[in-house]
Amino acid sequence: MFYSVLAVYCFVFVGFFAKKWFQDQVQERSFVVLSLYFFQPILAFWGLSTRPLNMELLLVPLWFFAGIGMCLLVSFSVATFFFKDTQERSILTAGAVIGNTGNLGIPLGIAIFGEASVVYTSLMTLCNIFLLQTVGVFLYSRGNYSLRASLVNIVKLPVIWVGFVALALNLLHVRIEENIFRALEMGAHTALTFQLLTFGMFLNQVKLRALNVKLLVHANVLKFGLLPLLLFPFFLWLDLSPLLTGVLLLQLTVPMAVNNINFASLYYCRPVDVTSMVLVTSVVYMGYLAGMIWAFKWLGILG
């Protein structure tokens, strides 16, 4: 498990040193635009075309968004109570609900629960993409844009519309030609790689003396303290299968998604602060993950 995660994050180091060595020759905003407007729509289309959807799988987003709803309500309340700055409120709220379900959640699901988890983690990752493209866009836009402009920013991004097309084709059982599907898969992996490269570029700009300590403390207490205490009993109460329960808890408590940096940059909402939050939550998560695995075994979710 350790080596699979380390291999993925090698791309973060590539982005970090590319920015460090070449400075202005490497423009992170160009990577953000390419990712959001071109490669992430391909990722959404490919993901929704990998396997036929059925009623059982269509219920997975329902449970996922139920957990997201709880997280959103709590994080928004905490952000409103402790922070006056609109951008800080937006960052804390978005960071608590938009996790790294793809780059980290999928390989961890395989390492902990086996290949049977892939169908669930992939579907939840697609849900997370739509969450980021709607709620995430709105929250990060609110730092510098009006309510109306923030809503317009949501519909301007192509991934939502591409996702609806892919979903319709899947439900209508339209088969994607194999060579086209292979090209879509290449674009999907490029989207994931671009996210990690962008993370490394912004990470190069983080200065320890300029860290927003208050924001970091609240984000980690919320992400790895308060929210898991609410999510654990909720999913156990639903009495879902042990595998689905474990995957839901895993995916809803992964560290902040790298994609948060993309939108913070696109809408000028303190991308360096967001980068430091992604970094710190990723480091803290290593210790938290060990405790979660122990809890899974104790609760009988893991054999």
Number of C-alpha atoms within 10 A of each C-alpha: 11 10 8 12 15 11 10 15 18 15 19 23 17 17 24 21 16 17 23 16 10 10 12 9 9 15 13 20 15 11 17 23 15 13 24 22 14 16 23 26 25 26 26 26 28 24 20 22 22 14 11 15 15 10 7 7 13 11 10 18 18 13 18 20 17 15 21 19 13 15 26 21 12 19 26 17 13 17 22 17 10 13 15 10 11 16 20 23 25 24 25 26 27 26 25 28 31 27 27 23 29 22 19 19 25 23 22 25 25 16 15 15 18 12 12 12 20 18 13 19 25 19 21 26 22 20 19 26 24 16 18 23 22 18 19 26 24 25 27 31 26 21 21 15 16 12 12 10 13 21 18 14 16 19 14 12 17 16 24 20 15 17 24 14 13 20 19 13 17 20 13 10 13 12 11 15 8 9 9 11 16 13 12 22 18 15 21 21 15 17 24 20 20 25 25 24 27 28 31 27 26 24 26 18 16 17 11 9 7 10 14 15 14 11 20 19 14 17 25 22 13 22 25 19 14 14 21 18 11 14 20 16 10 16 21 16 9 10 10 12 11 17 16 20 19 24 24 23 20 21 25 26 26 26 29 28 31 27 27 27 27 25 25 25 21 18 20 15 23 17 23 22 25 31 28 25 29 25 20 17 23 19 12 13 20 13 10 16 16 10 11 17 16 13 14 16 11 11 12 11 19 15 9
